[in-house]
Amino acid sequence: MQTIKIGLLGFGQIGSGCYTLLKMRSRDLAQQCGVRFQVKKIAVRNLRKKRQVKVPAGLLTTDAMSIVRDPDIDIVVELIGGVTDARKLVREALLRGKHVVTANKALLAEHGDEIFELACRRKSWLLFEASVGGGIPVIKALREGLVANRIDSIHSIINGTSNYILTRMSEDHMDFSEALKLAQAKGYAEADPRLDIEGIDAQHKLAILVRFAFGGRVKFKDIHCEGIATIRKEDIEFAEEFGYRIKLLAIAKRGHTGIEARVQPTLLPKEHILANVNGAFNAVLLRGDAVGDVLLYGRGAGSLPTASAVVSDLVDIAKRGTDRFADLTLVMRAIRSELRVASISTILSRYYLRFHITDQPGVLSKISHVLGKYGISISDCVQKIRSQGSVVPLILLTHEAPERSVREAIGVIDRLRVVRGPSQVIRIESGSPQ
Ligand SMILES: NC(=O)c1ccc[n+]([C@@H]2O[C@H](COP(=O)([O-])OP(=O)(O)OC[C@H]3O[C@@H](n4cnc5c(N)ncnc54)[C@H](OP(=O)(O)O)[C@@H]3O)[C@@H](O)[C@H]2O)c1
């Protein structure tokens, strides 16, 4: 039986999970694809680090480049994360004609054009199932199961940390900082959680989804991105009063002026499928013109769930190694044409607006007058009354309005003397599907 030799770069959460899964399933995998996988070398940063998963002496090295340059290695599995070293190593592996599997969304979002182009030129496999949605096979669904469709939209929860924080805020009435601390204590959030809570991790993943769902190059910086750090407990509670939950959504859809792609906190009706994706779970809702709505749900992170996606890429390469060009059409399309990403200012949406106002007669009419001047009409309103002169929240939901008008109106409202502090603006997504 043929042996495929693997060079593993990284032995952290995912690298060690991958090694464990390959060992656990070695017999089944050999039966299924007629080859044996052998991890020949593993790169780490620190040889002295205590590791929960034990490996034979001599397997570990700190010289990742020596693995990439080893003529005996067939597939390089990049699981070190970060961009600079990962980019050098992946480029070198591809230049040497090796196949590459990676879980590195930052690398693919920021340098995808260069790396996919290189893989095509060198006629090598470059597979990345684990880079979006952890264990959820969303890339495979786009590449294979949904290949007969034109994808019209993606609505997704693809950052488990943010979803965990928002779930705790909603179910346990915590404020943001309390929920973040809990996420860190449970190991869902890094010590430096900025990539997650500022939406950048989801922005990276959405850039990859957009490329393969809509077929073209996309600059990840063109994807509008807002995180969850400004969401207050009161926003979660007011949203509930109106029948909504707040989720960090990564959305992409075909619009009149290009692909609308954005990562944003969003009000979703409580009965919406994605409003019920809780904790650290992820979900991707795809709409194809032939199939309609397809929901993929599962663990978007974690050692074995993510390793499950990495190993599925290895099996793909093992099974189709001789037929490697069949799959390149999708990659070619995704790098040869340019996708136009519509500017956020051109989108139409409904909005949740929260103001802190001094509680005195005529404030609501002042604010609605400004909104009216910008053509924004109000669909619902809640004003909490305390005592004359105190600061109270005023919440308005709007009918559909252009983003540009809403931003300009808010700029004016925030300068009114009766308004205290910056206003909150959260977009609302419509109700279907349920
Ligand atoms: N964690 C998840 O749930 C998850 C989910 C989906 C995708 N991913 C992606 O998977 C990749 C790996 O994530 P992870 O969570 O496994 O990271 P991690 O736990 O921090 O592990 C990183 C590993 O890479 C090694 N390493 C880092 N830089 C190196 C270098 N220059 N040379 C050699 N070894 C190096 C580290 O060595 P030491 O052990 O010696 O420090 C460590 O073993 C990232 O791209 C991440 O975005 C992670």
The ligand as an SDF file (V2000), in Angstrom:
LIG
                    3D

 48 52  0  0  0  0  0  0  0  0999 V2000
   -7.8370   26.6730   17.3480 N   0  0  0  0  0  0  0  0  0  0  0  0
   -8.9140   26.4910   16.5890 C   0  0  0  0  0  0  0  0  0  0  0  0
   -9.9880   26.0830   17.0640 O   0  0  0  0  0  0  0  0  0  0  0  0
   -8.8250   26.7400   15.0980 C   0  0  0  0  0  0  0  0  0  0  0  0
   -9.9620   26.5500   14.3010 C   0  0  0  0  0  0  0  0  0  0  0  0
   -9.8680   26.7520   12.9090 C   0  0  0  0  0  0  0  0  0  0  0  0
   -8.6680   27.1540   12.3590 C   0  0  0  0  0  0  0  0  0  0  0  0
   -7.5860   27.3470   13.1660 N   0  0  0  0  0  0  0  0  0  0  0  0
   -6.3180   27.7540   12.5440 C   0  0  0  0  0  0  0  0  0  0  0  0
   -5.3870   26.6940   12.6910 O   0  0  0  0  0  0  0  0  0  0  0  0
   -4.0740   27.2250   12.7770 C   0  0  0  0  0  0  0  0  0  0  0  0
   -3.4180   26.6910   14.0700 C   0  0  0  0  0  0  0  0  0  0  0  0
   -4.1550   27.1020   15.1860 O   0  0  0  0  0  0  0  0  0  0  0  0
   -3.8950   26.4860   16.6540 P   0  0  0  0  0  0  0  0  0  0  0  0
   -5.0540   26.9060   17.4620 O   0  0  0  0  0  0  0  0  0  0  0  0
   -3.5520   25.0430   16.5560 O   0  0  0  0  0  0  0  0  0  0  0  0
   -2.6130   27.3350   17.1020 O   0  0  0  0  0  0  0  0  0  0  0  0
   -1.6680   27.0520   18.3660 P   0  0  0  0  0  0  0  0  0  0  0  0
   -2.3650   26.1800   19.3470 O   0  0  0  0  0  0  0  0  0  0  0  0
   -1.1550   28.3810   18.7940 O   0  0  0  0  0  0  0  0  0  0  0  0
   -0.4620   26.2180   17.7460 O   0  0  0  0  0  0  0  0  0  0  0  0
    0.5040   26.7560   16.8980 C   0  0  0  0  0  0  0  0  0  0  0  0
    1.6270   25.7280   16.7240 C   0  0  0  0  0  0  0  0  0  0  0  0
    2.5320   26.2060   15.7650 O   0  0  0  0  0  0  0  0  0  0  0  0
    3.8620   26.1860   16.2990 C   0  0  0  0  0  0  0  0  0  0  0  0
    4.5680   27.2980   15.6600 N   0  0  0  0  0  0  0  0  0  0  0  0
    4.2220   28.6110   15.6240 C   0  0  0  0  0  0  0  0  0  0  0  0
    5.0900   29.3150   14.8890 N   0  0  0  0  0  0  0  0  0  0  0  0
    6.0050   28.4370   14.4580 C   0  0  0  0  0  0  0  0  0  0  0  0
    7.1610   28.5580   13.6290 C   0  0  0  0  0  0  0  0  0  0  0  0
    7.5270   29.7290   13.1140 N   0  0  0  0  0  0  0  0  0  0  0  0
    7.8760   27.4460   13.3660 N   0  0  0  0  0  0  0  0  0  0  0  0
    7.5050   26.2440   13.8800 C   0  0  0  0  0  0  0  0  0  0  0  0
    6.4130   26.0680   14.6540 N   0  0  0  0  0  0  0  0  0  0  0  0
    5.6720   27.1470   14.9240 C   0  0  0  0  0  0  0  0  0  0  0  0
    3.6980   26.3000   17.7950 C   0  0  0  0  0  0  0  0  0  0  0  0
    4.8240   25.7280   18.4430 O   0  0  0  0  0  0  0  0  0  0  0  0
    4.9140   25.5340   20.0370 P   0  0  0  0  0  0  0  0  0  0  0  0
    3.9060   24.4520   20.3600 O   0  0  0  0  0  0  0  0  0  0  0  0
    6.2870   25.1200   20.3050 O   0  0  0  0  0  0  0  0  0  0  0  0
    4.5200   26.8610   20.6220 O   0  0  0  0  0  0  0  0  0  0  0  0
    2.4300   25.4710   18.0050 C   0  0  0  0  0  0  0  0  0  0  0  0
    2.7220   24.1030   18.0970 O   0  0  0  0  0  0  0  0  0  0  0  0
   -4.2320   28.7470   12.7580 C   0  0  0  0  0  0  0  0  0  0  0  0
   -4.0600   29.2040   11.4370 O   0  0  0  0  0  0  0  0  0  0  0  0
   -5.6790   28.9530   13.1970 C   0  0  0  0  0  0  0  0  0  0  0  0
   -6.2410   30.1560   12.6890 O   0  0  0  0  0  0  0  0  0  0  0  0
   -7.6370   27.1480   14.5210 C   0  0  0  0  0  0  0  0  0  0  0  0
  1  2  1  0
  2  3  2  0
  2  4  1  0
  4  5  1  0
  4 48  2  0
  5  6  2  0
  6  7  1  0
  7  8  2  0
  8  9  1  0
  8 48  1  0
  9 10  1  0
  9 46  1  0
 10 11  1  0
 11 12  1  0
 11 44  1  0
 12 13  1  0
 13 14  1  0
 14 15  2  0
 14 16  1  0
 14 17  1  0
 17 18  1  0
 18 19  2  0
 18 20  1  0
 18 21  1  0
 21 22  1  0
 22 23  1  0
 23 24  1  0
 23 42  1  0
 24 25  1  0
 25 26  1  0
 25 36  1  0
 26 27  1  0
 26 35  1  0
 27 28  2  0
 28 29  1  0
 29 30  1  0
 29 35  2  0
 30 31  1  0
 30 32  2  0
 32 33  1  0
 33 34  2  0
 34 35  1  0
 36 37  1  0
 36 42  1  0
 37 38  1  0
 38 39  2  0
 38 40  1  0
 38 41  1  0
 42 43  1  0
 44 45  1  0
 44 46  1  0
 46 47  1  0
M  CHG  2   8   1  16  -1
M  END
$$$$
